[in-house]
Amino acid sequence: MDRLVNTVRPYAWGSTTAIPELLGVPPTGEPQAELWLGAHPGAPSHVDRGAGPVALSDVVAADPEGELGPDTVGRFGPRLPFLMKVLAAADPLSLQVHPNPAQARAGHAEEEALGIPVDAPHRNYKDAHHKPELICALTPFEGLCGFRTPDATAELLAALEVDPLKPYVDLLHAHPEEAALREVLTAVLRADRAAMADTVHQAAAAAERLAGHSGPHRGVYAAYASVARHFPGDPGVIAAMLLNHVVLQPGEALYLDAGVPHAYIKGVGVEIMASSDNVLRCGLTPKHVDVPELLRVVRFEAGAPGILRPEADADGTEEYVTPAGEFALCRHALAPDAAPRPLAGTGGPQILLCTAGTAFLRAPDGGELTLVRGQSAYVRASERVELGGDGIVFRAAVGRAA
């Protein structure tokens, strides 16, 4: 068992208070957006086994099978296949999608062959991996996820009474679902930027007005108005209006598979994802938007986003079940009068984060590691430990093989 020392990423959209409050440290006044727990080379956690702090990525590289287990290495190579985060959003993030495994491999190989530097701003595929992800709310968490049905979106856009949006309303009514969504998103992203900026300003003003009215869509319009305030004139604001508005309550989660457009608006959550940097942006960002590649990757399928609630086993362990092989996320509500429970893993490494109260990890030899709120631990594949205490612990592990 190793206590982790983790890195905070100070992205501009981050909350100034949420992560410091979790960690029990004073805020700096600067945004603190993400706390990274894992071995991602961009900001690896550190452990100390007696010779001073060492990056977890270096620990894994020195003994992949010992740290990850032979099954994990056989499935994913000599790397920790997941990254766990605490995400604290005060402002909206970019609207984005992630590629599937075949798209990631092909896109990465093509850009490597073209000699595009991995840090080039127009690079799409920084690695050869896909990036499914799961966000589990710690506070009420607001986001946009997946396409709304064309008829429902047409109704919402028509209510704005913005003349430049009327052709999109007509397209949404006139075509089958996939074609309607594809044509509208394509038209929005390829429109003249100056003309689209004016459309966005009109739509934002109308959304702000409707957000002040009572009605079933008040929260939806308020979300779009918020996005527009942060990204004035950005075509991504209209693209965002094609998506479902979602509010997660604490303990609820969203699973985001390849090709599903999404954007987080505000809230604090535990996020877990396959360890990859592959992101294709649709808007709400000053960064590069590769429209042809984006349209190739997006899945133009409408439907309500599936809000995940955990499934509990006999000992009360709650798992957020997804098809992802790289990761699994469990929530443990620990009671002081309950016996410590063995951590049933999948033969791979695990990371544990205490988000409330106090927890302890106990090894068969009697070794023990205490975690208070905001503290975390790494358990290598070969270790067998028990978990107990009085609090809430989120546990990241390698997912089950298909």
HUBELGI-V187640 format. One record per pair of residues at least 24 apart in sequence whose C-alpha atoms are under 10 Angstrom apart, sorted by sequence separation. I is the first residue (numbers start at 1). J is the second residue. D is the distance in Angstrom with one decimal. If there is no record, write none. Layout:
BEGIN
i=[I,I]
j=[J,J]
d=[D,D]
END
This chain:
BEGIN
i=[8,9,10,56,104,105,150,201,204,205,220,221,315,317,333,334,335,352,353,361,362,363,8,9,10,99,103,104,105,150,203,204,220,316,334,351,352,353,360,361,362,8,9,99,102,103,104,150,151,219,220,315,317,333,351,352,360,361,362,7,8,9,98,101,102,103,104,150,201,219,315,317,332,350,351,352,360,361,7,8,101,102,149,150,153,200,201,204,217,219,350,351,359,360,361,6,7,8,99,100,101,149,150,151,204,349,350,351,359,360,6,7,99,100,101,147,150,203,349,350,358,359,360,5,6,7,98,99,100,101,149,150,164,165,200,201,202,348,349,350,358,359,360,5,6,98,99,100,149,164,200,201,348,349,357,358,359,4,5,98,99,148,200,201,204,261,347,348,349,350,357,358,359,360,4,9,97,98,147,150,164,165,198,199,200,203,204,347,348,349,356,357,358,359,7,8,97,98,164,165,197,198,199,200,203,259,346,347,348,352,356,357,358,7,163,164,197,198,199,200,201,227,259,261,343,345,347,355,356,357,6,7,162,165,196,197,198,200,259,260,261,354,355,356,6,7,162,164,165,195,196,197,199,200,203,227,259,260,261,354,355,356,5,6,7,40,44,163,164,194,196,199,226,258,259,260,261,345,353,354,355,4,5,6,39,40,162,163,193,194,195,196,197,258,259,260,343,344,353,354,4,5,6,39,40,161,162,193,194,196,197,224,258,259,260,343,344,352,353,354,3,4,5,38,39,40,160,161,162,193,196,223,240,257,259,260,342,343,344,352,353,3,4,5,38,39,40,160,162,192,223,239,240,342,343,351,352,353,2,3,4,38,39,40,160,162,191,239,240,341,342,343,351,352,2,3,37,38,39,160,161,189,190,236,237,238,239,260,340,341,342,350,351,352,1,2,3,37,38,157,160,161,189,236,237,238,340,341,342,350,351,2,36,37,38,159,160,188,189,235,236,237,339,340,341,349,350,351,1,5,36,37,81,87,159,160,188,235,236,339,340,349,350,4,5,6,35,36,37,82,84,86,87,95,96,97,157,160,188,189,234,235,236,256,339,340,348,349,5,34,35,36,82,83,84,85,86,87,88,92,93,95,157,160,185,188,189,234,235,255,256,274,338,339,345,347,348,4,5,34,35,36,82,84,86,87,88,92,156,159,185,188,233,234,254,255,273,274,275,337,338,345,346,347,348,4,33,34,35,86,89,92,187,231,232,234,254,255,274,275,336,337,338,343,345,346,347,33,34,35,76,88,89,185,186,231,253,254,255,273,274,334,335,336,337,344,345,346,347,2,33,34,184,185,230,231,253,254,272,273,334,335,336,345,346,32,33,34,184,185,230,231,252,253,254,272,273,332,333,334,335,336,345,346,32,33,228,252,253,272,273,332,333,334,335,31,32,33,185,227,251,252,253,272,333,334,335,31,32,33,184,244,246,249,251,252,271,333,334,31,243,244,245,246,248,251,270,332,333,334,242,243,244,245,246,247,248,332,333,156,160,181,243,244,246,331,332,333,243,331,332,330,331,332,22,156,157,330,331,156,255,257,329,330,331,254,255,256,257,329,330,19,253,255,257,328,329,330,18,19,252,254,255,256,328,329,18,19,251,255,327,328,329,18,327,328,329,17,18,326,327,328,15,16,18,325,326,327,328,14,15,16,17,165,325,326,327,14,15,16,324,325,326,13,14,15,319,324,325,326,13,14,15,144,318,319,323,324,325,8,12,13,14,318,322,323,324,325,7,8,9,11,12,13,14,317,321,322,323,324,6,8,12,13,14,144,323,12,13,143,144,251,12,13,142,157,11,270,157,156,157,270,156,154,153,154,153,152,153,153,147,150,152,147,148,149,150,189,146,147,148,149,189,145,147,148,149,144,146,147,148,144,145,146,147,148,185,144,145,146,147,144,145,146,143,144,145,146,189,143,144,145,189,190,143,144,189,190,142,143,144,189,142,143,141,142,143,186,141,142,185,186,189,140,141,142,140,141,186,139,140,141,145,186,137,138,139,140,145,146,185,137,138,139,140,141,143,145,136,137,138,139,140,141,135,136,137,138,139,146,147,182,136,137,138,146,147,136,137,138,145,146,147,185,135,136,137,145,146,182,135,136,137,144,145,146,182,183,135,136,144,145,181,182,134,135,136,143,144,145,181,182,134,135,143,144,180,181,133,134,135,142,143,144,178,179,181,133,134,142,143,178,179,132,133,134,141,142,143,177,178,273,132,133,141,142,143,177,178,270,272,274,131,132,133,141,142,177,271,272,131,132,140,141,142,130,131,132,139,140,141,130,132,139,140,141,135,138,139,140,137,138,139,92,137,138,139,136,137,138,94,135,136,137,92,93,135,136,137,91,92,134,135,136,91,92,134,135,136,92,93,94,134,135,92,133,134,135,91,92,133,134,96,132,133,134,95,131,132,133,94,95,131,132,133,130,131,132,95,130,131,132,95,129,130,131,94,129,130,131,129,130,131,127,128,129,130,131,127,128,129,130,126,127,128,125,126,127,150,125,126,146,147,149,150,124,125,126,146,147,148,149,150,124,125,146,147,148,149,103,123,124,125,146,147,148,149,123,124,146,147,148,100,101,123,124,146,147,148,98,99,100,145,146,147,97,98,99,100,145,146,97,98,99,145,146,97,98,99,144,145,97,98,96,97,98,96,97,98,124,96,97,122,123,124,95,96,97,121,122,124,95,96,121,122,123,94,95,96,121,122,93,94,95,124,93,94,95,108,124,92,93,94,107,136,92,93,104,136,91,92,93,135,136,90,91,92,104,134,136,89,90,91,92,104,88,89,90,91,87,89,90,88,89,90,98,100,87,88,89,98,99,87,88,89,98,99,87,88,97,98,99,86,87,88,97,98,86,87,96,97,98,85,86,87,95,96,97,136,85,86,87,95,96,97,84,85,86,94,95,96,107,134,84,85,94,95,96,134,83,84,85,94,95,96,134,83,84,94,95,96,133,82,83,84,93,94,95,132,134,82,83,84,93,94,132,133,81,82,83,92,93,94,132,81,82,83,92,94,96,103,104,131,132,133,134,136,80,81,82,99,103,132,133,134,135,80,81,99,131,132,134,136,79,98,130,97,99,100,96,99,100,98,99,97,98,99,97,96,97,13,138,34,41,33,34,35,36,37,40,42,34,35,36,39,40,34,38,40,82,83,84,81,82,83,81,82,84,80,81,82,80,18,19,76,18,75,76,15,75,13,14,15,13,14,15,14,72,136,82,84,86,80,81,82,83,84,85,80,82,84,86,80,72,71,72,73,71,72,69,70,71,72,69,70,68,69,68,69,67,68,66,67,68,65,66,67,86,72,71,84,67,68,69,70,84,38,67,68,69,84,38,67,68,69,83,84,37,66,67,68,82,83,37,65,66,67,82,37,65,66,67,81,82,64,65,66,80,81,82,80,81,60,56,72,75,72,72,47,68,71,47,22,23,45,46,22,45,22,35,37,38,37,38,37,4,3,4,24,1,2,3,4,23,24,25,1,22,23,24,22,23,24,21,22,23,21,22,20,19,38,37,1,1,1,1,3,1,2,3,1,3,6,5,6,4,5,3,4,5,3,4,2,3,4,2,3,1,2,3,1,2,1,2,1,1,1,1]
j=[32,33,34,80,128,129,174,225,228,229,244,245,339,341,357,358,359,376,377,385,386,387,33,34,35,124,128,129,130,175,228,229,245,341,359,376,377,378,385,386,387,34,35,125,128,129,130,176,177,245,246,341,343,359,377,378,386,387,388,34,35,36,125,128,129,130,131,177,228,246,342,344,359,377,378,379,387,388,35,36,129,130,177,178,181,228,229,232,245,247,378,379,387,388,389,35,36,37,128,129,130,178,179,180,233,378,379,380,388,389,36,37,129,130,131,177,180,233,379,380,388,389,390,36,37,38,129,130,131,132,180,181,195,196,231,232,233,379,380,381,389,390,391,37,38,130,131,132,181,196,232,233,380,381,389,390,391,37,38,131,132,181,233,234,237,294,380,381,382,383,390,391,392,393,38,43,131,132,181,184,198,199,232,233,234,237,238,381,382,383,390,391,392,393,42,43,132,133,199,200,232,233,234,235,238,294,381,382,383,387,391,392,393,43,199,200,233,234,235,236,237,263,295,297,379,381,383,391,392,393,43,44,199,202,233,234,235,237,296,297,298,391,392,393,44,45,200,202,203,233,234,235,237,238,241,265,297,298,299,392,393,394,44,45,46,79,83,202,203,233,235,238,265,297,298,299,300,384,392,393,394,44,45,46,79,80,202,203,233,234,235,236,237,298,299,300,383,384,393,394,45,46,47,80,81,202,203,234,235,237,238,265,299,300,301,384,385,393,394,395,45,46,47,80,81,82,202,203,204,235,238,265,282,299,301,302,384,385,386,394,395,46,47,48,81,82,83,203,205,235,266,282,283,385,386,394,395,396,46,47,48,82,83,84,204,206,235,283,284,385,386,387,395,396,47,48,82,83,84,205,206,234,235,281,282,283,284,305,385,386,387,395,396,397,47,48,49,83,84,203,206,207,235,282,283,284,386,387,388,396,397,49,83,84,85,206,207,235,236,282,283,284,386,387,388,396,397,398,49,53,84,85,129,135,207,208,236,283,284,387,388,397,398,53,54,55,84,85,86,131,133,135,136,144,145,146,206,209,237,238,283,284,285,305,388,389,397,398,55,84,85,86,132,133,134,135,136,137,138,142,143,145,207,210,235,238,239,284,285,305,306,324,388,389,395,397,398,55,56,85,86,87,133,135,137,138,139,143,207,210,236,239,284,285,305,306,324,325,326,388,389,396,397,398,399,56,85,86,87,138,141,144,239,283,284,286,306,307,326,327,388,389,390,395,397,398,399,86,87,88,129,141,142,238,239,284,306,307,308,326,327,387,388,389,390,397,398,399,400,56,87,88,238,239,284,285,307,308,326,327,388,389,390,399,400,87,88,89,239,240,285,286,307,308,309,327,328,387,388,389,390,391,400,401,88,89,284,308,309,328,329,388,389,390,391,88,89,90,242,284,308,309,310,329,390,391,392,89,90,91,242,302,304,307,309,310,329,391,392,90,302,303,304,305,307,310,329,391,392,393,302,303,304,305,306,307,308,392,393,217,221,242,304,305,307,392,393,394,305,393,394,393,394,395,86,220,221,394,395,221,320,322,394,395,396,320,321,322,323,395,396,86,320,322,324,395,396,397,86,87,320,322,323,324,396,397,87,88,320,324,396,397,398,88,397,398,399,88,89,397,398,399,87,88,90,397,398,399,400,87,88,89,90,238,398,399,400,88,89,90,398,399,400,88,89,90,394,399,400,401,89,90,91,220,394,395,399,400,401,85,89,90,91,395,399,400,401,402,85,86,87,89,90,91,92,395,399,400,401,402,85,87,91,92,93,223,402,92,93,223,224,331,93,94,223,238,93,353,241,241,242,355,242,241,241,242,242,242,243,244,239,242,244,240,241,242,243,282,240,241,242,243,283,240,242,243,244,240,242,243,244,241,242,243,244,245,282,242,243,244,245,243,244,245,243,244,245,246,289,244,245,246,290,291,245,246,291,292,245,246,247,292,246,247,246,247,248,291,247,248,291,292,295,247,248,249,248,249,294,248,249,250,254,295,247,248,249,250,255,256,295,248,249,250,251,252,254,256,248,249,250,251,252,253,248,249,250,251,252,259,260,295,250,251,252,260,261,251,252,253,260,261,262,300,251,252,253,261,262,298,252,253,254,261,262,263,299,300,253,254,262,263,299,300,253,254,255,262,263,264,300,301,254,255,263,264,300,301,254,255,256,263,264,265,299,300,302,255,256,264,265,300,301,255,256,257,264,265,266,300,301,396,256,257,265,266,267,301,302,394,396,398,256,257,258,266,267,302,396,397,257,258,266,267,268,257,258,259,266,267,268,258,260,267,268,269,264,267,268,269,267,268,269,223,268,269,270,268,269,270,227,268,269,270,226,227,269,270,271,226,227,269,270,271,227,228,270,271,272,229,230,231,271,272,230,271,272,273,230,231,272,273,236,272,273,274,236,272,273,274,236,237,273,274,275,273,274,275,239,274,275,276,240,274,275,276,240,275,276,277,276,277,278,275,276,277,278,279,276,277,278,279,276,277,278,276,277,278,301,277,278,298,299,301,302,277,278,279,299,300,301,302,303,278,279,300,301,302,303,258,278,279,280,301,302,303,304,279,280,302,303,304,257,258,280,281,303,304,305,256,257,258,303,304,305,256,257,258,259,304,305,257,258,259,305,306,258,259,260,305,306,259,260,259,260,261,260,261,262,288,261,262,287,288,289,261,262,263,287,288,290,262,263,288,289,290,262,263,264,289,290,262,263,264,293,263,264,265,278,294,263,264,265,278,307,264,265,276,308,264,265,266,308,309,264,265,266,278,308,310,264,265,266,267,279,264,265,266,267,264,266,267,266,267,268,276,278,266,267,268,277,278,267,268,269,278,279,268,269,278,279,280,268,269,270,279,280,269,270,279,280,281,269,270,271,279,280,281,320,270,271,272,280,281,282,270,271,272,280,281,282,293,320,271,272,281,282,283,321,271,272,273,282,283,284,322,272,273,283,284,285,322,272,273,274,283,284,285,322,324,273,274,275,284,285,323,324,273,274,275,284,285,286,324,274,275,276,285,287,289,296,297,324,325,326,327,329,274,275,276,293,297,326,327,328,329,275,276,294,326,327,329,331,275,294,326,294,296,297,294,297,298,297,298,297,298,299,298,298,299,230,355,268,275,268,269,270,271,272,275,277,270,271,272,275,276,271,275,277,325,326,327,325,326,327,326,327,329,326,327,328,327,267,268,325,268,325,326,266,326,265,266,267,266,267,268,268,326,394,349,351,353,348,349,350,351,352,353,349,351,353,355,350,346,346,347,348,347,348,346,347,348,349,347,348,347,348,348,349,348,349,348,349,350,348,349,350,374,381,381,394,378,379,380,381,395,350,379,380,381,396,351,380,381,382,396,397,351,380,381,382,396,397,352,380,381,382,397,353,381,382,383,397,398,381,382,383,397,398,399,398,399,380,378,398,401,399,401,377,398,401,378,354,355,377,378,355,378,356,374,376,377,377,378,378,351,351,352,372,350,351,352,353,372,373,374,351,372,373,374,373,374,375,373,374,375,374,375,374,374,396,396,361,362,363,367,369,368,369,370,369,371,375,375,376,375,376,375,376,377,376,377,376,377,378,377,378,377,378,379,378,379,379,380,380,383,384,385]
d=[6.4,5.7,7.1,9.3,5.0,6.5,9.6,9.9,5.8,9.6,8.4,9.3,9.9,9.2,9.9,8.8,9.7,5.4,6.7,6.2,5.1,9.3,7.1,5.1,9.2,9.9,8.6,5.5,8.2,8.9,8.7,7.7,6.0,9.7,7.6,7.1,5.2,9.2,9.8,5.6,6.6,5.6,6.3,9.0,8.7,8.9,5.7,8.6,8.9,8.3,8.7,7.7,9.6,9.9,5.7,6.5,8.1,4.9,8.2,8.3,4.5,7.6,9.9,7.7,8.6,8.0,9.0,6.3,7.9,9.6,9.9,9.8,10.0,8.3,4.6,8.1,5.8,6.7,5.8,6.4,6.0,8.2,7.3,9.0,9.9,7.5,9.4,8.4,9.7,9.5,5.9,6.2,7.1,5.4,8.7,6.7,5.7,9.5,9.9,8.1,4.8,9.8,9.9,9.8,9.0,7.4,5.1,8.7,5.7,5.8,6.0,7.7,8.4,5.3,8.3,10.0,6.9,9.8,5.7,6.5,8.8,4.2,9.0,9.6,5.9,9.7,9.9,5.7,7.6,9.8,9.7,6.8,9.1,10.0,9.5,6.9,9.5,8.9,4.5,7.4,5.8,6.1,9.9,8.3,8.2,6.9,7.1,8.3,8.7,8.7,7.3,6.0,7.0,4.4,8.1,5.4,6.2,7.7,9.9,6.0,8.7,9.3,5.2,9.1,8.3,9.9,9.3,4.4,8.0,9.7,5.8,5.3,7.7,9.9,8.8,8.3,9.3,7.3,7.9,9.8,9.1,7.5,9.6,7.8,6.9,8.8,9.2,5.8,7.7,8.6,8.4,4.0,7.8,7.4,9.8,8.5,9.8,9.4,6.2,9.4,7.6,6.7,9.7,6.8,8.0,8.9,8.6,7.6,9.4,9.9,5.0,6.5,8.8,6.2,8.5,9.4,3.9,9.6,8.7,9.0,9.5,9.9,9.5,9.8,10.0,8.4,9.5,7.6,5.0,8.9,8.0,7.3,7.7,9.6,7.0,6.3,9.9,6.7,9.0,8.9,6.9,7.4,5.6,7.3,7.2,6.6,9.6,8.9,8.2,9.4,7.8,6.8,9.9,6.7,9.8,7.5,5.5,6.3,8.1,5.8,6.0,10.0,9.0,4.6,8.9,8.8,9.5,9.0,9.1,8.3,6.2,8.6,8.4,8.0,4.3,6.1,9.2,9.1,8.5,4.4,7.4,9.8,5.5,6.6,7.9,7.9,6.5,9.5,8.4,9.8,9.9,9.9,9.6,8.0,4.8,8.2,9.8,8.7,5.5,6.5,6.1,5.1,9.2,6.3,9.0,9.2,6.3,8.3,9.9,9.9,9.9,9.7,8.0,8.2,8.5,7.2,9.1,6.5,5.2,8.8,9.6,5.7,6.5,7.5,8.8,8.4,8.8,8.3,9.9,7.6,8.9,7.8,8.9,9.9,9.4,9.8,7.5,6.2,9.2,5.7,6.5,8.4,5.4,9.0,9.3,8.4,6.8,6.6,9.7,9.6,9.8,7.6,8.5,6.0,5.8,8.3,4.5,8.5,9.1,6.3,8.3,7.3,7.2,9.7,9.0,7.7,8.4,7.7,8.7,8.5,4.2,6.7,5.7,6.3,6.1,7.7,9.4,5.3,9.5,8.9,7.5,9.7,9.1,9.3,9.7,9.4,9.3,9.9,9.5,5.2,6.3,6.8,5.1,8.9,9.6,7.2,9.5,6.3,6.3,8.6,5.4,9.9,6.3,6.2,7.4,10.0,5.7,5.3,9.0,5.5,6.7,7.6,7.3,5.1,8.4,8.7,6.6,6.4,7.6,8.6,4.0,6.8,9.4,5.2,6.5,8.5,4.6,9.9,9.5,8.6,6.2,5.8,9.6,8.6,9.1,9.8,8.1,6.5,5.1,8.8,4.3,6.2,7.4,9.6,9.8,9.8,8.4,4.7,8.3,9.4,9.7,9.3,9.7,8.5,9.9,9.9,9.9,8.9,9.6,9.1,6.8,7.7,8.2,9.2,6.9,7.6,6.9,6.9,9.3,9.9,5.3,6.8,9.9,9.4,9.7,9.2,9.5,9.4,9.6,9.3,9.3,9.5,9.4,7.8,9.8,7.0,7.8,6.2,9.9,8.8,9.5,8.2,7.6,9.0,9.8,9.1,6.0,9.7,9.7,6.3,5.0,8.8,9.4,10.0,9.8,9.6,9.6,8.3,9.7,8.6,9.5,6.8,9.5,8.0,7.7,7.7,8.8,8.6,8.2,9.5,8.3,9.5,7.4,8.1,9.0,8.7,9.8,5.5,6.7,9.2,8.9,9.9,9.8,9.1,9.0,9.0,6.8,7.8,5.6,9.4,7.5,8.6,9.1,9.3,6.8,6.5,9.9,8.2,4.6,8.6,9.8,9.6,9.5,8.6,9.4,5.9,8.7,5.4,7.3,7.7,6.7,8.4,7.7,5.4,8.6,9.8,7.9,7.1,9.6,10.0,5.9,6.2,9.7,6.2,8.2,7.6,5.8,5.8,9.7,6.9,6.2,6.3,4.9,9.1,6.7,9.0,5.1,8.5,8.4,9.6,9.8,9.2,6.6,4.9,8.9,7.3,9.1,9.0,9.4,5.6,4.9,8.4,9.5,9.1,7.3,6.2,8.7,5.8,6.5,8.1,9.8,9.2,9.0,4.9,6.9,9.2,8.8,8.3,8.2,7.9,8.9,5.3,8.4,7.3,7.7,5.1,9.1,9.2,9.6,9.9,8.8,9.1,9.3,9.9,7.1,7.6,9.0,6.0,6.1,8.7,8.8,8.3,9.4,7.8,7.7,7.9,9.4,8.1,4.8,7.7,9.6,9.6,6.9,8.9,9.8,9.4,9.4,5.7,6.7,8.1,9.3,8.0,9.5,7.1,8.7,7.1,5.1,8.9,9.6,5.9,6.3,8.3,4.6,7.7,9.5,9.1,10.0,5.7,6.3,8.6,9.0,9.5,7.0,5.1,9.1,9.4,9.2,9.6,9.0,5.7,6.6,7.7,7.7,7.1,8.5,8.1,4.8,8.3,9.6,8.3,9.1,9.8,9.3,10.0,5.8,6.6,9.1,6.8,9.8,9.3,6.8,5.2,8.7,6.3,5.6,5.7,8.5,8.8,8.8,8.2,4.4,4.7,9.1,8.7,9.1,10.0,5.4,4.2,7.8,8.1,5.6,9.3,9.5,9.0,6.9,5.2,8.0,5.7,5.5,8.1,9.1,4.4,8.0,8.5,4.7,4.7,9.7,6.3,5.6,8.7,5.9,5.3,7.8,9.7,9.4,9.3,8.3,8.0,5.8,9.5,9.3,5.8,6.7,9.9,8.7,8.6,8.9,6.9,10.0,9.2,9.6,9.4,9.1,4.8,9.0,9.9,9.4,9.7,9.4,8.7,9.8,9.9,8.3,6.5,9.1,8.9,8.0,10.0,6.7,8.4,9.6,8.7,9.4,9.7,8.4,9.4,9.8,9.3,7.8,8.4,9.0,9.4,9.3,9.9,7.5,8.9,6.1,9.3,8.1,9.0,9.8,8.0,9.9,9.1,8.8,8.4,9.9,7.8,9.6,9.0,6.0,8.8,8.4,9.1,5.7,5.2,8.8,7.3,8.3,4.4,5.1,8.9,9.5,5.4,5.9,8.7,9.3,9.2,5.8,5.9,9.6,5.8,5.3,8.9,9.5,5.4,6.7,9.8,9.1,8.3,4.7,7.0,9.8,7.7,6.1,5.8,6.9,9.7,7.6,5.3,8.7,9.8,5.8,6.5,8.1,4.5,8.3,8.0,5.5,6.4,9.8,9.0,9.7,6.7,5.0,9.0,5.6,6.6,9.7,8.1,4.7,7.8,8.6,7.4,9.4,9.1,6.6,5.8,9.6,8.8,8.4,6.2,7.8,5.1,9.2,9.1,9.6,8.0,8.1,6.3,4.8,8.4,9.2,9.3,9.5,9.0,4.7,6.4,9.7,9.0,8.1,7.7,7.5,5.5,8.5,5.5,7.5,6.2,5.8,9.6,7.1,5.4,9.0,9.5,9.9,5.7,6.1,6.1,6.2,8.9,8.5,4.1,8.8,8.1,4.4,9.5,9.0,10.0,5.4,6.7,5.2,6.7,9.6,6.3,6.8,5.4,8.9,7.4,5.1,8.4,6.1,9.5,5.6,6.7,5.7,6.2,8.8,8.0,8.4,4.4,8.3,9.1,4.2,7.4,8.5,7.9,8.4,6.0,6.1,6.4,4.9,5.2,9.8,7.6,5.3,8.7,8.1,5.4,7.0,7.8,6.1,9.8,5.8,6.8,7.8,5.4,8.7,7.3,7.9,8.1,7.5,9.7,8.9,4.9,9.0,5.9,6.3,7.3,9.7,9.7,7.7,6.1,8.4,4.3,9.3,9.3,7.1,9.5,9.5,6.0,6.4,7.5,9.7,6.0,7.5,7.3,9.7,7.9,5.5,8.8,7.5,5.5,6.8,9.6,6.2,4.7,10.0,8.6,4.2,6.9,9.8,9.3,5.2,6.5,8.1,9.0,6.1,5.2,8.6,8.6,6.3,9.7,5.8,6.2,8.3,9.7,8.3,4.4,8.6,10.0,9.7,9.7,5.6,6.7,7.4,7.1,5.4,8.7,7.5,9.0,5.7,6.3,9.8,8.7,4.1,9.5,7.0,9.9,5.7,6.6,8.5,9.0,6.2,5.9,9.5,9.5,4.9,9.0,8.4,7.0,6.8,9.1,7.2,7.9,8.2,5.7,10.0,7.7,6.5,7.5,5.8,8.6,6.8,9.6,8.0,8.2,6.9,8.2,6.6,9.3,7.4,9.3,8.0,6.8,8.3,9.3,6.0,6.7,10.0,7.5,5.9,9.9,9.1,8.4,7.6,9.0,5.2,8.8,8.9,7.3,8.6,5.1,9.7,6.5,7.5,8.7,6.5,5.3,6.1,9.7,9.3,6.7,8.5,7.7,4.6,5.7,8.3,9.7,6.4,6.7,6.3,6.7,8.1,8.5,9.6,9.1,7.1,7.8,8.8,8.8,8.7,5.0,9.7,7.5,8.5,8.9,7.6,5.2,7.1,8.6,6.4,8.7,5.1,6.0,6.3,9.7,6.8,5.6,9.1,9.1,9.4,5.4,7.3,9.0,5.7,8.1,8.2,4.8,9.6,8.8,5.4,6.6,8.4,8.4,9.1,6.7,5.6,9.0,7.3,5.7,7.9,5.6,6.5,6.5,8.0,9.2,8.3,4.6,9.8,9.9,7.8,9.3,5.9,8.0,8.6,5.8,7.7,9.8,9.2,9.5,7.1,5.5,9.1,9.8,9.8,5.7,6.3,9.7,8.6,8.5,3.9,8.5,9.7,9.2,9.7,5.9,6.2,7.5,9.4,9.9,7.5,7.5,5.8,9.6,9.9,10.0,6.8,5.1,8.8,9.8,4.7,6.7,7.5,5.3,8.7,9.7,9.9,9.6,5.9,6.3,9.2,7.2,8.0,4.4,8.9,6.3,7.5,5.6,6.7,8.9,5.2,7.8,7.2,5.4,9.0,6.1,6.1,5.8,6.3,6.5,5.3,8.8,8.3,4.7,6.6,9.8,5.5,6.4,8.8,5.8,6.0,9.9,8.7,4.2,7.6,7.4,5.0,8.7,9.8,5.8,5.3,9.4,8.7,5.8,6.2,6.8,5.3,7.3,10.0,8.3,4.4,8.6,7.5,5.3,8.9,8.5,5.7,6.6,6.1,5.8,9.7,9.5,6.9,5.5,8.9,9.6,4.7,7.7,9.6,9.4,5.6,6.2,8.9,7.1,5.4,9.2,8.3,8.6,4.5,5.3,8.1,7.9,9.0,6.8,5.8,4.7,8.5,9.8,9.0,9.5,9.4,9.9,9.4,9.4,9.7,9.3,9.2,9.1,5.4,8.4,9.9,7.7,8.7,8.8,9.3,9.9,7.5,8.6,9.1,9.3,9.2,8.5,9.8,9.0,9.2,9.9,7.7,9.4,8.0,8.8,6.0,10.0,7.6,8.2,7.6,8.2,9.9,6.7,9.3,9.2,9.8,8.6,9.6,9.7,9.4,9.8,9.5,9.5,9.5,6.7,9.6,9.7,9.8,9.9,8.7,8.3,9.5,9.0,9.6,9.6,9.4,9.3,9.0,5.8,8.4,5.4,5.7,9.3,8.8,7.3,8.9,9.9,9.1,8.7,9.5,7.3,9.1,7.9,9.0,9.0,9.4,9.0,8.7,9.1,9.6,8.8,9.8,9.0,9.9,9.9,8.0,9.4,9.3,9.7,9.7,9.4,9.4,9.6,8.0,9.8,9.2,9.8,9.7,9.0,8.9,7.6,9.1,7.0,6.0,9.6,8.4,7.3,8.5,6.3,8.3,8.1,5.4,5.2,7.4,7.9,5.3,9.7,6.7,9.0,9.4,9.6,9.9,9.7,9.0,9.7,9.8,10.0,9.5,8.0,9.0,9.2,9.6,8.5,6.3,5.2,7.0,7.6,4.9,5.2,6.9,8.5,9.6,7.6,7.5,5.6,8.1,8.1,9.8,9.1,9.7,6.9,7.2,7.9,8.8,8.4,6.9,9.3,9.3,7.2,10.0,9.3,9.9,9.8,7.3,9.3,8.6,9.5,9.4,9.1,7.5,8.4,9.5,9.6,9.0,9.3,9.5,8.4,9.5,9.2,10.0,9.8,7.2,9.5,8.7,10.0,8.1,10.0,9.1,8.4,9.0,8.9,9.7,9.4,9.7,9.8,9.5,9.6,9.5,9.1,7.9,10.0,9.7,9.9,6.8,7.3,6.5,4.5,9.7,9.5,5.1,7.2,8.6,8.8,9.1,8.5,9.8,9.7,7.9,8.8,8.1,8.7,7.7,8.4,8.1,9.0,7.3,8.4,9.2,8.4,8.6,7.5,7.9,7.8,5.5,8.7,6.1,5.2,8.6,4.4,6.5,5.4,6.4,6.7,5.1,9.1,5.8,6.6,4.9,8.6,7.1,7.5,9.3,8.3]
END
